[in-house]
Amino acid sequence: MQKTHSDLLDISISLELGIGQLYSLFHELFEEDEDFWWQLSIEERGHAALLCNEKDTHYHPDTLPENLLSEDIEALKSANANIESLIDSYTKTPPARQEALKKAYELEMSVGEVHYQEFMSRRTCSLSDELFRQLNLGDKDHADRIEAYAAAHGMSL
């Protein structure tokens, strides 16, 4: 299948929204962690909104920040299918609290999220790269935050 920037944006947007939806489910399931999951959910939806903005308002392949998206469209599709499956499964049978944190950590380390975090962490010379980074400054390192949160609550991942 021929991948295009538009396809990659669509799938990446779905990935961010799916993770946000999963975190919203965790927000509903785990009262003791609801603020933590709500914040992560909002941030994931913010990532999706930024990608939508790139696509909808001024998208042109030459203006998309370099290396923002994973080029592995099949891995992104697989990640999206996995998230849909988790949401379906966890809606029917909620996970244990530690399992939810572990699954979230694994998702954040997945191809789409890791690639996004690599973009957010790299040095840049491009003005568009820097603007995009500034918009996301507070949203970095979800995996580290999940790991720290689990450890602070006596759980290992």
QUIPEJO-V210718 format. One record per helix or strand of 3 or more residues. SS is the DSSP state (H for helix, E for strand). FROM is the first residue (numbers start at 1). TO is the last residue. Records with the same first field share a line. If there is no record, write none. Layout:
SS = FROM-TO / FROM-TO
This chain:
H = 5-29 / 31-56 / 73-92 / 97-108 / 111-121 / 127-135 / 137-139 / 142-152
